[in-house]
Amino acid sequence: MGRGFRIGRLFGIEIAIHPSWLVIFALVTWSVATSWFNVEPWSTTTIWVVSVAAALLLFVSVLIHELAHSLVARAQGIPVRSITLFLLGGVSTIESEATSPGREALMAGAGPASSLAIGIACALAGLAVHTPTIARGMLIYLGYINLLLAVFNMLPGFPLDGSRVLRAILWAITHDFLKATRWAARTGHVFGYLLIVAGVFFVFRQRDLIGGVWFGFIGFMVVQSSQAAYQQSRTESRLAHVPVRDLMSLPATWIPGDITLRKAANDYFLALKAHCLPVQDDYGNLEGLICLSDLQRTDQRSWGVDQVQDAMTAVDRLHTVAPDEPAAAALHRLATTDIDQLAVVQDGRLVGFVDRAGVLAYLQAGGRTGGRATPSGAGL
């Protein structure tokens, strides 16, 4: 999803908000204020305050939904780095796939199960309050929206949870993860196109432009995500028995941490056409990693003052992989984290990098490897 605004950590998992979340937050607040709560005998100020609170609680529910996925994944020994709330809900950065159909179904079903539990609890609590109070209105709304969230997420289309449950079932039947993914993706394609057709119907027959656009947009996302899920699984299947060392490139050179970003850009990145470079301290030890994206996130007006060590990713925060790990695991990590390269480390020494370009070059070469960078050092 890209970088978001970090807001804290829960259970050791980083929580972030993508800028697109602000759009859906405003839309949900407006929708709730003008449709759900506008029938209540409250003042206009009260309606809008309650609507903002309801929108916030809705996203707390989405966060709980994603936490359920993440905690089940961690219980299976799968690392989870972060959860990001964005336009269409939330996404958990889970670093590898489940290892069996049962674990896949359990991990995928945990989110909808948590939404279902919240929905039932809120709805029952709201119905138990007979006086039309703010608390009753809020509980009924949260009950309804969480039940809707549970049902919607169980529909068969990537990236919805229902597609992953369907894949787990097909996986158990066929004993072939790639074939299960292909059939689940095809089902997602059909479902996505049905949503697009429904969107056209709403626009031209029901004269509901907003509803039609939403159906069409979600359908388009489902079609694209289903195709991407299959292609990723196909690629990872080809790389399952290929070690990272076959895809990695050697560092073009090392870069001092105490030079300015302008000197780094001109004398290193431009001169060497490098994407990422290891940073060394005065004693020749690995201090961190700096990439072009790190320079791009820094105000160019400060390049003459800021140093490499100010913009780099410190060594203790680097994403690393061992040279003997399967390349499929490295690719999955690159696909689910917002990083440009993985540092290949063996016995505490940097021995190379692996990135998407290296994976693509390997696949395009039909599994033949070749050097992609000029080495100038042997690591640590």
N, C-alpha and C positions, 0 to 999 in steps of 0.2 A: 503493500500500500504506500510505501514511502514514509518519510519522516513525519512525525506529528509533534504536538506539544506534550512533553512529559509532565504528568500531574502527580506521580507518586508510584509507590510499589505496594502490592498486596500479595502476601504469601511468597515473597521473593520474586514476583513477576512484575515487570515494568508496565505501568498503565499510561497510555498516551491518547491524545485526541487529535485526529486528522483535521485539517482546516475545513474539509467538506462537512464535518459534523455540525459546524455552526449553521450551515444551510438547512439541514434537516431539523435541527433543534428549533430554528425560527419557524419552519413550516409546521412542525408538530404543535408548537405553542399556538400559532395562529389558528390551526385547524381545530384544536381542542376548545379554544376560546370562542370560536364562531359557530361551532356545531354541537359539541358535547355539553358544554357548561352554559351555553347562552340561554337555555330554557330554565335555568335555576333562578330563584328569586333573590339574586345577589346583586350588589352594586357592580358597575363596570370595572372598577378598580379591583374588587374582590375576584371577579371572574378572571381577569388577566393575571393576578398574583397566583391564583390557584392553578391556572393553566401552565404558568412557568414551572411551578412546583411539580405538576403532573408530568411535564416533559422531562424534567430532571430525574424523576423517579422512574420514568420509562427507560431512560438510559442507564440507570442503576440496575434495572432488570436485565437489560442487554448485557451489562458488564457481568452480572451473576451468571447469565447464560454462557458467556465466553469463559468465565472462571471454571464453570463445571467441566467444559471441554478440557481446559488446561490442567486442572487438578487430576482428572482421570488419566490424562496423558502422562503426567509426572509420576503417578502411581504405577504406571507401566514402564517407568524408567526412561521416558522420552523427554528430553529437555524442552522447556518452554521459556522463551526469552521475554515475550511481551504480548500485550493485548492492546489493540488500537481501535478506538471507536471512530467510525467514518460514516459516509453518506447513507449506506444501506444497512447499517447496524454495527457489527464488530467483527474483528478477525484476530485470531490467536496465532502467534508466530511459533509453530510447533516444528521442531527441527527434523523430524523423520516420520515416516509412515508407520502405522501399526504393523505388527509382525504376524498377525493372524486375523481371520475374519471376525472371530468373536471379539477381539480387542478393538478392531475397527468399528464394529457395531456399538460396542460399549462407549467408546470415545465419542462417536458421532451422536449417539442418542442421549448423552448426558445433558447437552444443552437444552433440547426440547423438553426433556424430563424436568429440568429445573424450572423452565418457563411454565410448564403445565402445573407444577406444584405451587408456584407463586400465584398463578392465575386462579386456581381452585381456592387457595387460602384467602386471597383478597376478595374474591367473589362471595365466599361464604361469610367472611367478616362483614362485608358491606351489606349483605342481605339481613344479617343479624341486627343491624342498626335500623330501626324502623323510622326514626325521626330523620327528615331530609336535611342533614347537616353537611358541612364541607367534608368531614371525614368520610361519610357514607358515599358522597359523590366521587371522591378520590379513590376509595377502595373498589367501587363498582367499575370505574374506568380502568384501574390497574388490573383488575381481574379479567375484564374483557380483552384488553390489549395483550396481556400475557398469554391468554388462551389462543388468541389469534396468532401471536408470535410462534407458539408451539406448533400449531397446525401448519402455518405457512412454511416453517423451516423443515417440516417433514415432507414437503412436496419434492418430487424427483427431478431435481435439476441442480447441477453445480452452479454456485458454491454452497447451495443449501444442504442442510444436514441429511435430508431425506435421500439425496443422491449417494451419500457415503454409506448410509444404512443399506440402500439397494445394492451398492457395490459389494458390501460385506456379504450379503445374501448370495449374490452371484459368484463371489469368490469362493464361498463355502461349497457351492454346487459344482463349479467348474474346476476348482483347485488351481486357477490361473488368474493371478492378479491383473495382468494386462488385459486379458479377455474380459474380465469383469468390469474393468475401467472403461473399455471400449463400449460395452453394452450399456453401462450406466450413462456414459457420455451421449450415446445415441438417444437414449430416453430423455436426457436433458435437452437435446436439440429439439425433439418433438414438443416437449413441454414449453420450451422457450418460444418456439414459433406460434404455439397456441396462445401464449400470452400476448404476442405481437398482434395476432389476429383479433384477440379480445380488445386490445387497445384501439385498433381501427374501428371495431364495432362501437365502442363507447364514444369515439369522436364523431362518427358519421350518423349513427342511429340513435344514440342516447344524448347527443349534443353535450357530452361531458368531456371537455378538452383536457382538464387537469387529470381526471381519472384515466383517460385514454393514453395520455403521454406517460403516466406512471407505469401502466401495464406494458406499454411498448418498450419503455426504457428498461424495466426489469427483465422483460423477455429477451431483449438484446444482450443484456449482461449475462443471462443464463446461457444463451447460445455461445457467446464468446468464452465464458468460463468453462463450459463443458468441453469445447474444443481444446482449450489450453490445458485442462486437466488430463485429457487423453494424450496429447503430445508430450507433456511432461513425464507422464508415466511410461510412455514408449521410450523416451530418451533415457530415463533412469534404468529401464530394463536393459537397454543396450550397454549401460555403463556399470551394471551390477557387479561384474567380475573384473573390472579394469581398475588397477590401483591408481591412486592420485599421482604417483611419481611419473606415470606415463603421460600425464596431461600438464604437469607443472612447468613453469618457466623459471629460469634463474634470475636473480636480481640484476638489473642492468648496471647498477652501481649503488654505493651507499651515499647518503647525504648527511652532512653535519646538522646537528640540531640547533646550532647557534647562528646560522646565517639567516638573512631576511627572506621573507616570502618572495620578494621581487627577484632576488638572486636565485632562489630555488626555481622560480618559474622560467627565468631566462637561461640560466646556465645548466640546468638539469632537465626539467620537464620538456622544454622546447628543444633543447639540443639533442636529447636522447629519445624524444618522442615516447616518453614513459608515461604510464598511467598511475603507477604507485611505486614508491621507493622506500626502502628501509632506512630508518634514522639511527645514526650511531652517536654515542657520547664521546667524550674526550679520550676514553680508554678503549674505544673500538667495540663497546658492548651495544647490543640492540636496545634502543631507547623507545622505539615506536615505529609507526608506519604513517606516511603522508601520501595522499592521493590527490589527483586533480580535483576531485569533488570537494576535498577539504579546502583547496585554494578558492574554488568557486563560491564557497559559503562564506568566505572572508571578504570584507570590504576592501576593494583594491586600493582605496586611498590610504589604507594602513599597511600596505605591503612593504613599504620602505622602512617600517618600524617593527612590525610584528615578525617574530622569528618562527622557524619551522616547528620548534618544540611547542609553540603556542597553539598551532593549528593541527598538529598530528594526533593520531590515536595512540595513546600510551600503551606500552607493551602489555600491561596487565589488563587492558581492555580489548586486546586483539582477538579476532575470531581466528582460531587455528585449526589445522587438520594434520593428521599424521600421513607420511608418504605412502604407507601401506593400507590406508583406509580405502574402501571402495569409492570410486569417482562418483557413483550415484549419490552417496551420502553427502559429498561435497557440493554437488549440483543442487541437491535439495536445500542445503543450508544457504547457498547463494540465492536460491529462488524465494526463500522465506524470510530472509533478513535483508536489511537495507544497507548492504555493503558492496564494495566493488571487487574485492579480492579476498581470498583466504590465504593466510600465511601458513606455509607448510613447514612444520617444526618437527625435528627429530632429536631426541635427547637434549632438549633445551636449546638447540641451534636452529636458526633460520636456514632452510635449504632451498627455498623457492616460493613461488606463488602459484595459485590456481584461480582462474577467473572464467567468466562466461565465454569470453573470446577464445580461451584455450580449449574449453569443452567443444565449442562450435567448430574450431579448426580440426580437432581430433575426429569429430563425427563426419565432417565434410571430406576428410582425407581417408575415410573408410577404415578408421582404426589405426592408421599409421601416424607415428609421432615424429616430431621434428622440433628443433630448437626455435624459440620465438623471441629470445632476448639474449643479449650478449653478456655473459657472466664476467664479473670483475672481482669476485670474492668468493670465499667458500663458506660463508655463513659464520656462525659464532663458534 
